[in-house]
Amino acid sequence: MDDGVVQRVFEEGGRDYFQQQPSTSSSSPSILQSLPVHASFDHGYYLLVKSIQELREKKGGIVTVGIGGPSGSGKTSLAEKLASVIGCTLISMENYRVGVDEGNDLDSIDFDALVQNLQDLTEGKDTLIPMFDYQQKNRIGSKVIKGASSGVVIVDGTYALDARLRSLLDIRVAVVGGVHFSLISKVQYDIGDSCSLDSLIDSIFPLFRKHIEPDLHHAQIRINNRFVSSFREAIYKLKCRSEAPGACSISAFQGNEAQTDNFIEMYLRPPSATEEARINDWIKMRQSGIRYYLSIGDQRIVDKNFIIRPKAEFEVGRMTLGGLLDLGYSVVASYKRASTYVVYGNLSVSFETIDTLDETFMVLRGTNRKTVGAEALRMGINGPWITKSYLEMVLEKKGVPRLNTPPLFPNTPTTSNQESVIAAPRPIRTNPNLVMKLEDLSQPWTRSPTKSKMEPVLATWHFISSDPSHAGSSVIGSSSFRDTVKLVPMPDSYDFDRGLLLSVQAIQALLENKGLPVIVGIGGPSGSGKTSLAHKMANIVGCEVVSLESYFKSEQVKDFKYDDFSSLDLSLLSKNISDIRNGRRTKVPIFDLETGARSGFKELEVSEDCGVIIFEGVYALHPEIRKSLDLWIAVVGGVHSHLISRVQRDKSRVGCFMSQNDIMMTVFPMFQQHIEPHLVHAHLKIRNDFDPVLSPESSLFVLKSNKQVAYQDILKILDPAKFCSSAQNFIDMYLRLPGIPTNGQLTESDCIRVRICEGRFALLIREPLREGNFIIQPKVDFDISISTVAGLLNLGYQAVAYIEASAFIYQDGKILIEVDHLQDAPSPYLQIKGVDKEAVAAAGSTLKLDGSYTTKVMSLAL
């Protein structure tokens, strides 16, 4: 997969491999013959891994990679994800600072030391790299990097593609986007057309155009990072006042060592702000020592006692703050926060003192809502919980400064000549369309915001009444209006992250304006991401998810007709929804796809604690179902779109062009006729641009061995308190189009794998990555219907490999061990799987599997 693209990046090799000829001198200039490749974050990550592996195989010695880009673009995130997959040495340019007065000043970097370190490593020598401490604001020592063990070296930093380093780099990667683009777009919106884009960039990123942007054009892989902030991996917080923090600290910290930190948090109001305070329009800047972190708006969701925030904070340079103030932003609120905290597992407990409030608060944080709530109960803390932010509490106490309040920094006198030359930014936004048109101008790829339309403030949900007598009524609180209230559909479609936030806000708006219960339907084609969206919504609002697959009729499933609308037991579904609507306890069916029959029922009841129910399925927005629902959400994209693109690619490789519409009609025959017509009626339409095929976020680390391991030994490495086991039978088919060029052997990149397991058909269209003993594969396969498999066969795909197996699975939530017994295989295969590479490696060592690993897939292993 993408072999041609990888070849474009490297031609025949890297830094010195391409230049090595018998008559060449010892000097080895950087390879610049390769064509630049523009990619998304996920695709760029995948290409980078493949490129490193190919180059490492072709050339001897170390592979060096430079990842550069502006502050907040996501380059460090890319470097860390890469380091988690490939055994490598990660060198941060922040450790090479010799001064701290100007956070991103080129002169503050000790390039001579960095160049020497890279030269030592490329020559196979050990080297000593510096260590910098931002709290002490100086170097605190150094550490030794072994040249012999450093197969891959990654240099991460704003100036990683500087001319002084490029000749030492095999692979040059530029990352743009992230908060860098978002801040530019935000400021464009706030100040209108009062200054040009170049002037704006020079103000908030003063070193970018002169010292950073020119170097990015030398990159072989150019990544546009569209991801900024997301509630997919949200942080859940419970907060209460702590009258005597010392009394709780022993039980809260559980013997772990406490750490301390001090911040200054400030909020900047844009020059276009009205007198009314709009927190979501403000920019938050957090200072920790000499480091500055920025987030746009007070992004959070409050649900019951929980404060839910996205991971939305990014590091920027100090001069960004000064640039925002120069553009007319004003510091509307600031306070100091002193924190004593401890982290244990995925939870943390902190005691935070806010100087302006002169109060101390206890905050419990975690990545799972239920876990945070359970820990609060275990600690015996019952509130009263506070859901207001520190900013809201400070504003309640101090008030919001009026717009004519002088800025909170010293004013320097200006001469009349200066006043006539320097024009202040115009704070009035008379026509938002003029601002939006700025993004339509032709701009370099390094500075163009990624959004096709600026949306600095999230859309607002509105309501109408289905009763004509209430037309134009503004009395939303009246009982008659509440009985007939309906959401007004959003006119636009949204990406997955924005759609997730809007979905939760729609539920909250319905609870406030309509009351309990709120019944949600999420529909879309197979593999579009509706199940993922449903469970992420449920984790945020704390509710139940019911799959429409639970309502399959046994006789239909036995005939493999469960992609047909008639396969659903509509009478039972209608009764369950009616019971929920009227506050009655109801019994929802449980369907076993392996046996093709119902295996029981589970009780469901709406209460104050769980006032929301989500139904998700292919036909969730069918008229017969959606008429009983409050919120209709359509999801498209995901693996559904990827399969269509993959088939189109395969057909073109054998000289046959097919339009995506023709492919969809064949591979998803039910979609256009029975699913798509209903999606247009959704209140919220979501485009799932998340790449489930390439993304590192959807990967598992796998170690595979055919060594025999006793059951008792497996139990020793799993947590007995969380242990569970299961067994399943499956059939794997590898489908391939005849005529695809090969080198005489079957490769996974040429195949589409379909797994038949427990009555389901699951799809895998990504070639697993291999790194050392590890196979890095998707966390999950994606469900498809039998009509999709039939469509692939009708397009000419043939089963080139076929295997039957039975699997015994043992897991504890962190590690999964699968023992696969393949038909006609001399011995079973044992697989250790997990998202934590180190934990998987430790489990393999404990089971003494070293030296017995294989990275072949099962069909090829035979």
N, C-alpha and C positions, 0 to 999 in steps of 0.2 A: 504494500500500500504506500502510495506517494514516493515510490522509488525514483520516478522521473524527477520529482521536485527535489529530492535529496541530491540527485546527480547534478541538477542545476546549481545547487549551492556549492558543490565542491569540485565539479569537473572530475579530476582524478585524485584529489587528495586535499591536504590542508596547507598550513604555513610553509613547510619546507618539502613536503612530499611531492607536490606538483613540480617544484623546481629542481628536484634531484635528477641530474643527468651525469654520466660518467665524467664529463668535462667541466662541470660547474665548479665554481669556487665555494669556499666555506660559507660565504654570506648567503642568507636565505630570506629574500624579501617576502612580505605578506602576499598571499594570493588575492588578486583583485579581479581576476578574470570572471569570477562567478557572477551570475545575475542575481539581483536582490529578489527575495521572496516576501510578499506581504501576506500576513496570516493573522487569524484571531489568536487570542491567548492560548486556548486549548490546542488549536492546530499547530501553533508555533512551538508549544511545549513538546508535542508529539514529534514534530520534524526535528527539533533540537536533539531529542533523545536518539532518534534514528541516525541523525548525522554524526553524533559523537560515536555511536557504536560502529558505524561504517568506517569512519576515519581512524578509529582506534584499531580496527581490524587491518586496515591497509598500510598504516605507517607504524614504525617502531617508536618507542619513547612516549612522552607525555602529550596528551591532547589539551590544549589551552583554550578556554572560552572566556570571552569578555561580554558582560551583559550591562549595557549602559542605557541611560534615559533620564529624564527630568525627575525631580522629587515627586513622589506620589504616583508614579506611573505603573508600579507593580513589578519593577525589576527584581527587588529583593524577594518578593513572593515567588517569582519564577525561579530564581536561583535556589531557594530553599526547597521547592517542590522537586527540582532537578536533583538536588543533593540527596533527597530522600529516596530517590529511585536508583541513581547511579552512585556507586562508591567513588567519592571524589573529595578533593580538598577545596573548601570554600574560603576564599579570601575576600574580606570586606575592605573596601578602600577607606572606610571610616577609621580603621585602625592606623592609617598612615597620615593622620592629621598632625601638623606641627604647630597649629594655631587654631583658635576657636572664635576669634572675633567675628568673622564672617563665615556663617555656616557652610556655604557652598563655594567659597572663594577658591579659585584654581590654585592660588599661591599657598593655600594652607595644606596642600597635599604633598607629601614627600615622594615624588615620582622616582627619584634616584634609588631609594630603598626598595620600592615596589619593582622597578625594572631589574634590580639586582636579584631580588627574590625569585622572579620569574625566570631569569637566566639560569640561576642555580638549579631550579626544578627541571627546566627543559634539558639540562645537561646531566640530570640524574643525581645531583648533589643535594645533601641536606641543607636547609636554610633556616634562618631565624627571622620570624615575622613579628612585628610589634603588636602590642595590645594597648588600646586606648580606653580610658575610663571617663565617661562624660560627666559623672558627678564630681570627680576630682579635677576634671578639665586638663588632663595631661596623660602621658604614657605611663603605664604602671608596670611594664615589663615586656616580655617577649615569650614566644613559644617556638619549639622546633618542629618543622615540617620535614618528614622523611622523603627524600627525593625518590627512592626506590619504590615506595608504596603509593605514590601519587600518580595513578594512571590518568586521572582527569583533574585539571585545576580550573576552577571557575573564579573569575574576578568580577565582583559585583560592586558597582558604584556609578555615581552620576557621570564621572569622567573615565569610565572603563574603556571607551573607544578613542581616547586621546591619541594623537599621533605618536607620542612617545611609547605607547603600549601596543599599537596595532601590529607592528612588525613581529611581535612576540605571540600573537594570537592566531590560532587556527580557525576559530569560529567567532564571528562578531555578530552580536545580537543587539538590536535596538528595541526598546519597549517604550511606547508612548500611550497616552490615554489615562485611564484611571482618574484619580482625583485631579490630576494636572489638567485634563480636558474639562472636567466637571466644574472646576473653579473658574476656568476661563469663560465657560458658557454662563455660569452663574453671574459673574461680574459683568459680562456683556449685557445680560438681561437687566441687571440692577442699574447700570449707568446709562443704558440706552446707546445712542449713536454719538455720544459726546467725545469719543476718542477712537482712533483706529485700532485694529486688532494688534498691530505691531506695538503701538504705544502701550496698550493694555498689558501685553505680555512683558514688555520692558519694565513695567511698574511692579507687577506681582512676582515675576520670575526674571529679575534683571540680568542674570548671567546666562539665560537660556539661549537667546539668539546669537550671542557672540561666542560663547565658550562651549555650549553643549550641542545645539542643533547641527552645526556644520559636521561634527564627528559622526552623528547618527546616520548620515548619508553613506557612510562607508560600511554599513552593516550588510551582511549577507542575508540575515533573517530579520525582517521588520515586523514587529508585533504590535497590533492595535488592541489595547486592553480595554474592552468595553465595560468590564465589571467595576463597579464603584462600591456600592454597599448593598447588602442583601439580608433579608430575614430568613434565608434558607438555613443558616447556621446562627440563629439568634442567641443572644445572651438573656437569660431570665434572672430577674432580681426581685428579692423581697427586702424591704427597708423599713426599719423602725427606729425610734429614738432609743438611745442607750444612756440611761441615767448614771449607771456605774459600770463602764466597760470592763473594768478589771475583774468584776465578779463573773462575767460570762466567758472571759477569754480562755480559761483553762479548758472548759468543756468544748468550746467552739474550736479551738486550735488542735485538739486531740493529740497533744504532744509534739506537733510539728513546729519547726522553727519559724517564728514570726519575722516578717520583713516590714520595713517602713519605706514610705515614699511621700514626697511633698510636691504639690502641683500648684500652679496658678492658672485658673481657668477664666477666660474672658470671652465675651460675646460681642460681636461687631454688627452694628445695625447698618444696612446699606443706605447710601445717600438718597435712594428713591423711596425710603420708608415713609409711611404716613404717621400721624400722631399716635394712632392705635398700635399697640405692641403686637407684632406677629412673630412669635418665636421661630416659626418654621422658615422665616425669611432671613434669619440671622446666620452669621458664620461663627462657629465655635473654634477658638484657638486655645490649646492647652500647652503650657510651658512646664517642662520638667528638666531642671538644670539648664543646659544650653541647647536642649532639643525642643522643637516645636511640632505639635500635632494638630491637624486641622480636620474638622468635619463640617458638613454643610447642613445647617438647620438642626433643630432639636428632634432628630428622627427617633421616634419611639412609639410603641403601642402600649396602652394601659388596659389590662383585662383583669377584672376583679382586683386581687391584691398584687398582681404581678406588673412590674415594669419590664417591657420587652424591647430590647435594642438590637439593631444590626451591628455587625462589625464594620464600622463606617469611619474609622479614624486613620489618618495617614500622616506620615512625617513630611514636613516641608522645611524650607530654610527660614532663618530669622528675617531675612529681607522681605519675605512674602508679607509678613505682618506690617512692616513699614510701608510697603507698596500699597496695601489695602487702605491704610490710613491716608496716604497721599491722594488716593482716588476718591476720598470723601467718606469712607466708612468711619464710624465712630464707636468707641468702646462704650457700650450701653450698660454693661454690668461686668464685674470681676470679683473674684474671691479666692482665698487660699484654701486648699484642701490638704490636710495632713492625714495620712492613712497608715494604719498598722494592720497587716493582713497575713493570712497563711493560705496556701493552696494545698489541697489534698484531693488527688484524682481529678475529676472534672468539676469540682466544687471549690469555692473560696469563701472565706469569711473575713470581713474587714470591719474595722472601727474607724470611721471617718469624721474628722472634726472640721467644721466650716467656720472660718474666723468671723465672717460677716454675721452669721447666725449665732455664733458663740454656743454651738450645740454639737454633740457627738451622736453619730448614727451608726447602727449596726446594719451591714449589708451582706446578704447571702446571695452569691452568684453561681450560675451553672449553665450548661448548655442544654439541659433537659428540664422541662417544666415540672414533671412529676418528681424527679430526683430532688430538685430544689425544695419543693413543698414537703417531701418526706423528710428531708434533713432538718427543716424547721421544726417539724413535729418531734423528731428524735431529740433535738436540742431543747425541747420544751418551750419554744418561743411561739406565742400566739398573737403577736402584734401588741397594740394596734399598728397596722401596716400603713405606711405612707406611700402614696403613688405620685405625689408631686415631685418634680425634679428640683435639684438644689437651686437652679435658676429661678423657677417659679416661686420658691420660698423666699429667695433674696429679693425678688421684685415685689412680693407682697409686703415685705418688711420695709424696703427702701423706696419702693415706687420706681416707675420708669422715668428716666431723665427725659425732659422735653427736648424737642428737636433742636431748639436753639441753645442747648447746653453747650458750653465750650468743650472742645475735645480734651480727653484726660491725658494730655502730654504737653510739654512746654511749647509755647508759641514763639517762633522767631520773628522778629520785626522784618518787614519787607519794605523795600523802597518803592516809591511810586512807579519807578521804571519796571521793577519786577512785577508789580500788580498789572501793568499794562501788557506785559508779555505773557504771563501765565494765566490761562483761563481755567477756572474751576469746572470740574465735570458737571454737566447739567443733570440735576437729580430727578427731573420729571420725565416719566415714560408716557408719552402721548399716544404712541401707536406701537403696540407689541409686535405687529407684523414687520415693522422695520428692523427690529432686533432679530427676528427669526431669519430674515433675508441675509444676515451676515454669514450664516452657516452655508448659504448656497453659493457664496463667492468661492472662486478657485483659490484654494490655500494649499501650502505644502502638507504632505501627509504627516509631518511631525507636529503640526499645530491645529489641525482641523478637528473640532469637536465631533464626536462619533454620532450624536443623535441627529436624526433628520429634522427634528423639530424640538425647540427648546421647551422644556416642561419643568421650570424651577420649583413650582409649587404643585403639589399633587392635586389631581382633579377632585372635585367635591361631589358627593352623591346627593341627588335630589329625589323628591317623592311626588307622586301624583295619586289621585284617588280614582279607583275604577268606577265609582258612583258619579254619574254626570251632575248630580245635584251639588257635589262638592267641588266642581270645577272652579279653579281660581281661589279656593279657600286657603287661607293662611293659618287656620286654627288646627295645627298639626296635632295638638294634644287632645282634641276632642275624641271621645270614645267612638263616635260614628266614623270619623276619619280614620282612626287607627284600624278599624275593622276592614276598611277598603283600601288602605294605603299600599302602593306599589312603587318599586324603584323605577327611576327613569334610566334606560340603558345608556351606557357610556358611548359616545359617538366614535371613539377611536379604539384601536387595539393596542395592547401593551406587552412589553416583554415579561418574562416569567417573574423577575424580582419585583417589578412595579405592580404586576398583576397580583402577586401574593399579598402585598401590602394593601392594595385596593380591595381585595377579597375580604380581608380581616376587617377593614374599615366599613365595608358594606354590612357585614354581620353586626358590628357594633351599632351602626346607624339603624338597622332594622330592630335590634333589641331596644334601642332608646325610643324609636318612633312607633313601633308596632307591638313590641312586647314579645313574651315567650309564646310558643317556640319559634325558632328560626330554622327552616328546613332548606337546605342547599342542595342543588344538583350540579354536578360537574360532568360534562360530556365531551366527547372527542374521539378521534380514531384510535385504534390500538397503538400503543407505544408512544402516544403524544405527550405523556407526562401527567395525565389527570390524576392517577393514583398517587404519584409523588406530591402533587399540589395538595390533594385532599389531606394527606397525612401531615404535611407541614402546616396547613391551616389548623388541623386538629391539635397539633402540638402547641400552637400559639394560643388558641382560644379554649383548649381543654375540653374537647367534645368527642363524640363517637363518629366513626366512619363506617358506613355500610356499603359493601360492594353489590352492584346489581347481579353479579355472578351468583350471589347467594339465592337468587330467585329463579335459577335455571330449572326447567322441567326435566325430569330424569329421562323421559323417552326421547326428548329432543337431543340431549347431550349424547346419548348412546348412538345416535345417528350422525354425530358430529355437526349438528345444526345450531350450535350455541352462538353463532354470529348472526343469527336470524332474530328479528324482533319477536317473532312468535314463540321463541324459546323461553321467554320470561313469563313467570306466573304473575300476571298483572293483577289478578283479583287479590292475591295475598299481599302484594306490594301496596295496592290501594288501601287495604284494610290497615296495614302497618302505618302508613302515612296518616290515615284518618285517626287512628288511635293516638299517634304522636301529636297531631294537631289539637286534639281534644283533651290532652293531658292524661291519657290513660296508659297504663303499662301494656306493652305489646311484646309478642314473641317473634323475633326475626329468625329466618331459617339459616342453617349452616349447611353448605353444600360441599360434598367431597367429590372433586373432579376425578379422582383416581377410580372410585367405585361408580361414579355417575349417578349418585343418589344423595338425598338429604341424610345427614348424619345426626341431626338434632335441631334444637332451637336455643336461642339465647334471649334473655329478657332485656328490654330496653325501656327506659322511662325518662321523660323530660322532667328536670327539676331546676331549681335556682342554680345549682352547681353545674349542671349540664343542660343548658337551655337551647343547645344547637345540635342538629343532626345533619351529617353530610352524606348524601347518596352519590356515588360515583360509578360511572360505567359508560360504555359506548352509546347507549340509548337513553342516557339520563335526561336529555333535553327533547326527547320525543314528546309530541303534543299530549299524548295520553298520560305522561308522567309529569311534565313541567307545569301543567295546569294546577298541580297541587303543591308546587314549591314556591318559596319566597325569593330565592336568589338563583339565577341561571348563569353558569360559567362555562364557556367553551374554551378548550385548549387544543391547539394544533401545533404541529412541528415534531420535535423530538426524533425518535427512531423512525417514526412514520415517514418523515421527510428524508431521513438519511438512507432508508432502504430504497426509496424511489431514485435518489441520486446515484446510489451504488449500482442499481440495475442499469440505469442509463449509461454509466461509465463502462460497465462490463459489455453492454451491447455495442458501444462505440468501439471497443477494443477488438471486436470481431467483425467490424465493418458494417454494423447495422445501427442506424440512428433511429431512436424512438423518442417521441415527445414525452414529457413528464405526465401529461394528461393521459396518453395511451397506456403508459406503464401503470398509472394509478387505477385505471379502469380494469386492468388485468389482475394486478396484485392485491388491490383493495376494492373488489367489485361492489361491496355493499356501501362503500363510503359515499360516492356521489349521489346515489339514489336514495339511501335510507338514513344517512347520518349528516352529511354536509348541509342539506336544506334546513335542518333544525338548529344548526349552530348559529346561523345569522340572527336568530331571535334572542341570543344571550344578552343579559345585562352587562356582562363583562367578557371581552374576547382577549385571550392571552396567546401570544406567539412564544412557543417554547424554543428560544434560540440556544438554550443550554445544550452543549454537545455531549450526549451520553456515550458517543463512540470514542471520542478522543480525550475527554476531560480526565485529568489526574484525580479529580475529586471522586470519580466513580470507579476507582481501582482497588483491587485486592492484591496483596503480596502472597504468592503461592510457592511452597516448596513441595516437590513431588519426588517420591522414591518408591522403588519396588522391594525394599527391605521389609522383612517380616517384623512386626512389632506386636507384643503381647497386649491384650486388652487392659491388664492391670497397669502397664506402663503408661498407656494413654490416659487413664484416670488420674495418674499422679501429677500431670501437668495442667489439669483443668480444675477450676474452682468448684469444689463439691457443692457449695451453696447455690451455684448458678448452673449446675450441670444439667443437660438434657440430651436426649438421643432420639434418633429416628432412622427409618430405613425407607429407601425408595428404589424403584426400577426406572431406567430410562433408556432411550434409543437416540443415538446421535447420527444425523445424516449430514454429510458435507456435500453441498450442491455447487456445481461449477458449470459455466457455459463452455461447450465444446468450441475449440478454435482459439481460446485465449493463449497467447504465446507463453511457452514455458521453457525451462532449461532441461526438460526431460524428467522432472520430478514434481510431485505435488507439493504446493506451498499453501499455507493457510490464507495468505493475502489474496489468493485466487478463488477462495471458497466462501460460501455463506453456510454457517452451521445452524441447523435446526434441531432442537432437542425436544423429544416427545417424552413427557414425564407427568405422571399422575393425571392424564387426560388433557394436559396443556401442551401447546406448541410454543416454544420459546426460541428467540432469534439471537444470534451473535454474529455481528458483521464487522467486528474489530479484530484485527490480528493482535494477539497478546504480545506485549513487549517482553524481551528476555534480557536479564542483566545478571551475569554471574550464574548462580544456582537458582535465581528467582524467575518465576513467570509472573508478569504483572498483567492481570486480566480484569475485565469489568466486574463490578460487585455483583451485578445481576444480569440475567438474560431478560429480554423484553418479550412479553406475551404477544402472540399473533394468532390469527384464526386459521383453521384448516383451508379456508378459501384463499388465504395468502400463499400458503404452501402450494396449493393447486395452481395458482397464478404463476408462481415461479417456474413450475414444471411446464406450464403451457408456453412460457417464454423461451423454453429450450434448455433450462437448467437440468443437469443430470446428477444423480447421486453417485459420486465417485468414491465415497468411503461411507461405510455403514457399520455401526457397532452397537451391540446390546450390552448393558451392564447393570449391576445392582450395587447400591451404595449404602454403607452404614455411616451415619453422621453423628459426631459427638461434639458438643460445643458448650461454652460457658459465657457467651456474650462478647468475649475478647478474642478467643482463638477457636477456630472450627477445624476439626480433624475429620477427613472423609476417607474411608477405605472403599475403593472401587474394585469390584470383582468383574473383570471383563470376560465376555464369552470367549472361550478357547484360549485365554491367556494363561501362561504357566503359573503366574503368581499375581496377587492383587497389587494395586497401586495405592499408596498412602499419600494423601495431600494435606498439608497444613496451610490454612488460609487465615488472613487477618489484615486489617488496615495498618497495623503497626509493624513495620519491617523488622525492627529489633526484637519484638515479642515473638514473631514467627521464627526468626533465626534462633532465638533462645530455646524455643520448643523443639526445633530440629536437633539442636545440640544435646538437649536433655534426653531425647530419644535415640541419640547416637546414630544419626542418619548421615553424618558427614562422609563424603566420598561415595554416596549411593544415589545422589540426586540425578534427575533427568529433566530436561526442559522440552522434551517432545510432547506433542499432543497425543491423546490416547490412540487415535486411529493410526497415526504415524509410528507410535511406539510399538505397535504390533508388527 
